[in-house]
Amino acid sequence: MRIAVISDVHGNLGALDAVLADIERRGVALAVNLGDLLSGPLRPRETADRLIALGWPTIAGNHERQVLNDPPERMSASDRHAVAEIRPDQREWLRSLPSTLRLNEEVLLVHGTPRSDLECFIETVDEHGMRPASLDEAGQRAGDADARVILCGHTHVPRSLRLDDGRLIVNPGSVGLQAYTGEHPYPHRVETGSPQARYAIVERIGGDWNAQLLTVDYDWDAEAERALRNDRPDWARALATGYV
């Protein structure tokens, strides 16, 4: 079994199309999407149409929840752009997405952790910033989830971690945004250090699951220019460089 895993597209249609082409080139028939689909200053409406047409197993991230439920005065600029752009039918699609999804008896999809779409899974954010989580921290967040593979997103950091009990936690990184600053639960920054789109392929060979973390080139300068046209120089730098 091979599964392509994408997350955190954030309306970056150029990056998404490049990743879709790479998945097709590699002949992966099954793919899943871990949320944070549209929020950002790029192309949320067109991205929604592309994702809906794919029909992949898809879950909602924290930005879907915020776009659907937060009052405008509490929204970030990225969420407000998505709200202004998407159609009613696209909102209903977002509303239909579950927060977690059991793909099969071995694979669980979450955005953050099984208990929260805002909690980092295999990274830890504390007063010093973001760092890799310890096995104990990640194990506590996994709780009693009995899946052999737990696929997560949210942090945009591509990484896999095998717990002492053999469960494999995989974050494919972000398709659409390679650097950002966050405030929850403490101020922190995330920087992958290059602008390529990220995704993963997880594969079961015999009885073992393994993950391949992949990067894909695309025209990030065009998306950075789009962000600038929409008054988001912070996104333009992140898209073009992978740094805040």
C-alpha positions as CSV (number, residue, x, y, z in Angstrom):
1,M,0.0,0.0,0.0
2,R,1.3,3.4,-1.0
3,I,-0.4,6.7,0.1
4,A,0.5,10.2,-1.1
5,V,0.0,12.7,1.8
6,I,-0.4,16.4,1.3
7,S,-1.2,19.1,3.9
8,D,-1.3,22.9,4.3
9,V,-1.9,23.9,0.7
10,H,-3.1,27.4,1.9
11,G,-4.5,28.3,-1.5
12,N,-1.2,27.9,-3.4
13,L,-2.5,26.5,-6.6
14,G,0.8,26.6,-8.4
15,A,2.4,24.5,-5.7
16,L,-0.6,22.1,-5.6
17,D,-0.5,21.5,-9.3
18,A,3.2,20.7,-9.2
19,V,2.7,18.2,-6.4
20,L,-0.3,16.6,-8.2
21,A,1.9,16.1,-11.3
22,D,4.6,14.6,-9.2
23,I,2.2,12.2,-7.5
24,E,0.9,11.1,-10.9
25,R,4.4,10.7,-12.3
26,R,5.2,8.3,-9.4
27,G,2.1,6.3,-10.0
28,V,0.5,6.7,-6.5
29,A,-3.2,5.8,-6.8
30,L,-4.3,6.8,-3.3
31,A,-3.8,10.2,-1.8
32,V,-5.1,12.1,1.3
33,N,-5.2,15.7,2.4
34,L,-4.7,16.8,6.0
35,G,-6.3,20.3,5.9
36,D,-5.5,24.0,6.0
37,L,-6.6,24.1,2.4
38,L,-7.4,27.7,1.3
39,S,-6.4,30.4,3.8
40,G,-3.8,32.8,2.5
41,P,-3.5,35.7,0.0
42,L,-3.3,33.5,-3.2
43,R,-6.1,31.6,-5.0
44,P,-8.5,30.0,-2.5
45,R,-11.5,29.8,-4.9
46,E,-9.5,28.1,-7.7
47,T,-7.7,25.8,-5.2
48,A,-11.1,24.7,-3.7
49,D,-12.3,23.8,-7.1
50,R,-9.2,21.7,-7.8
51,L,-9.4,19.9,-4.5
52,I,-13.2,19.2,-4.7
53,A,-12.7,17.7,-8.1
54,L,-10.0,15.3,-6.8
55,G,-12.4,13.7,-4.4
56,W,-9.6,12.7,-2.0
57,P,-10.1,11.7,1.6
58,T,-9.7,15.2,3.2
59,I,-10.0,16.6,6.7
60,A,-10.4,20.1,8.0
61,G,-7.6,22.0,9.7
62,N,-7.7,24.9,12.1
63,H,-8.0,27.4,9.3
64,E,-11.2,25.7,7.9
65,R,-12.7,26.0,11.4
66,Q,-11.7,29.6,11.7
67,V,-12.9,30.5,8.2
68,L,-16.3,29.0,8.9
69,N,-16.8,30.1,12.5
70,D,-14.7,33.1,13.6
71,P,-16.2,36.7,13.5
72,P,-14.4,39.0,11.0
73,E,-12.8,41.1,13.7
74,R,-11.0,38.0,15.1
75,M,-9.8,36.6,11.7
76,S,-6.3,36.9,10.3
77,A,-5.8,38.6,7.0
78,S,-5.3,35.2,5.4
79,D,-8.6,33.9,6.7
80,R,-10.4,37.1,5.6
81,H,-9.0,36.7,2.1
82,A,-10.4,33.2,1.9
83,V,-13.8,34.2,3.2
84,A,-14.0,37.0,0.7
85,E,-13.1,34.8,-2.3
86,I,-14.9,31.4,-1.8
87,R,-18.4,30.6,-3.0
88,P,-21.3,29.3,-0.9
89,D,-20.9,25.8,-2.3
90,Q,-17.2,25.8,-1.4
91,R,-18.1,26.8,2.1
92,E,-20.5,23.9,2.3
93,W,-17.8,21.6,1.2
94,L,-15.5,22.9,3.9
95,R,-18.3,22.4,6.4
96,S,-18.7,18.8,5.4
97,L,-15.0,17.9,6.2
98,P,-14.3,15.9,9.4
99,S,-11.7,17.0,11.9
100,T,-10.1,13.5,11.9
101,L,-10.6,10.5,9.6
102,R,-9.8,6.8,9.9
103,L,-8.6,5.9,6.4
104,N,-8.5,2.2,7.3
105,E,-7.7,0.0,10.3
106,E,-4.0,1.1,10.2
107,V,-4.0,4.8,9.1
108,L,-5.4,7.8,11.0
109,L,-5.6,11.3,9.6
110,V,-5.4,14.3,12.0
111,H,-4.4,17.9,11.4
112,G,-2.7,18.7,14.6
113,T,-3.0,15.8,17.0
114,P,-5.9,13.4,17.6
115,R,-7.3,15.8,20.3
116,S,-6.7,19.2,18.8
117,D,-6.3,21.0,15.4
118,L,-4.0,23.6,17.0
119,E,-1.6,21.3,18.9
120,C,1.8,20.5,17.4
121,F,2.4,16.7,17.3
122,I,6.1,16.0,16.6
123,E,7.3,19.5,17.3
124,T,7.0,21.3,20.6
125,V,6.4,25.1,21.0
126,D,7.5,26.6,24.3
127,E,8.7,30.0,25.5
128,H,12.0,29.4,23.5
129,G,10.3,28.7,20.2
130,M,9.8,25.5,18.2
131,R,11.9,22.4,18.6
132,P,11.5,18.7,17.7
133,A,9.3,16.9,20.2
134,S,10.7,14.2,22.4
135,L,9.4,10.6,22.1
136,D,7.6,11.0,25.4
137,E,5.9,14.2,24.3
138,A,4.8,12.8,21.0
139,G,3.6,9.6,22.7
140,Q,1.5,11.6,25.1
141,R,-0.1,13.4,22.2
142,A,-0.7,10.2,20.3
143,G,-2.6,8.9,23.4
144,D,-4.4,5.6,22.8
145,A,-4.9,6.0,19.1
146,D,-4.5,2.5,17.9
147,A,-3.5,3.3,14.3
148,R,-0.1,2.1,13.1
149,V,0.4,5.3,11.1
150,I,-0.8,8.7,12.2
151,L,-0.6,11.4,9.5
152,C,-0.5,15.0,10.8
153,G,0.1,18.5,9.4
154,H,-0.3,22.0,10.9
155,T,3.4,22.8,11.6
156,H,4.5,22.8,8.0
157,V,7.7,20.9,9.1
158,P,8.3,17.7,7.1
159,R,9.3,15.0,9.6
160,S,8.6,11.5,10.7
161,L,9.0,9.9,14.1
162,R,8.5,6.3,15.2
163,L,7.3,5.9,18.8
164,D,8.7,3.2,21.1
165,D,5.6,1.1,20.5
166,G,6.2,1.1,16.8
167,R,3.5,3.7,15.7
168,L,4.8,5.9,12.9
169,I,3.9,9.7,13.0
170,V,4.4,11.5,9.7
171,N,4.1,15.2,8.9
172,P,4.5,15.7,5.1
173,G,5.3,19.4,5.5
174,S,3.4,22.1,3.6
175,V,2.5,22.1,0.0
176,G,1.9,25.8,-0.1
177,L,3.9,27.8,2.5
178,Q,7.4,27.1,3.7
179,A,7.8,29.8,6.4
180,Y,5.5,31.6,8.8
181,T,5.3,33.1,12.3
182,G,2.9,31.8,14.9
183,E,1.5,32.8,18.2
184,H,0.0,29.7,19.7
185,P,0.8,28.6,22.4
186,Y,3.9,30.9,22.4
187,P,5.4,33.2,19.7
188,H,7.5,31.1,17.3
189,R,8.7,31.0,13.7
190,V,8.9,28.1,11.2
191,E,11.4,28.2,8.3
192,T,12.1,25.3,6.0
193,G,14.9,27.3,4.4
194,S,13.9,26.7,0.7
195,P,10.7,27.5,-1.3
196,Q,9.9,24.0,-2.7
197,A,6.6,22.4,-2.1
198,R,6.6,19.5,0.3
199,Y,4.6,16.3,0.5
200,A,5.1,12.7,1.5
201,I,4.6,9.1,0.4
202,V,3.9,6.5,3.1
203,E,4.2,2.9,2.2
204,R,3.7,-0.5,3.8
205,I,6.1,-3.1,2.7
206,G,5.5,-6.4,4.4
207,G,4.5,-5.5,7.9
208,D,6.5,-2.2,8.1
209,W,5.4,1.3,7.3
210,N,7.9,3.9,6.1
211,A,7.8,7.5,5.0
212,Q,9.5,9.3,2.1
213,L,9.6,13.1,2.5
214,L,9.6,14.8,-0.9
215,T,10.2,18.3,-2.4
216,V,8.8,19.6,-5.6
217,D,9.9,22.6,-7.7
218,Y,7.3,25.0,-9.0
219,D,7.1,28.7,-10.0
220,W,7.2,30.1,-6.5
221,D,8.2,33.6,-7.8
222,A,4.8,33.9,-9.6
223,E,3.0,33.0,-6.3
224,A,5.2,35.5,-4.4
225,E,4.3,38.2,-6.9
226,R,0.6,37.3,-6.4
227,A,1.0,37.7,-2.6
228,L,2.6,41.1,-3.2
229,R,-0.3,42.2,-5.4
230,N,-2.6,41.3,-2.5
231,D,-0.6,43.4,0.0
232,R,1.2,40.5,1.8
233,P,5.0,41.1,1.6
234,D,5.4,38.6,4.5
235,W,4.0,35.8,2.4
236,A,6.0,37.0,-0.7
237,R,9.2,36.5,1.2
238,A,8.2,33.2,2.7
239,L,7.1,31.9,-0.7
240,A,10.2,33.0,-2.5
241,T,12.8,32.0,0.1
242,G,11.4,29.6,2.7
243,Y,12.4,32.1,5.4
244,V,10.3,34.6,7.4
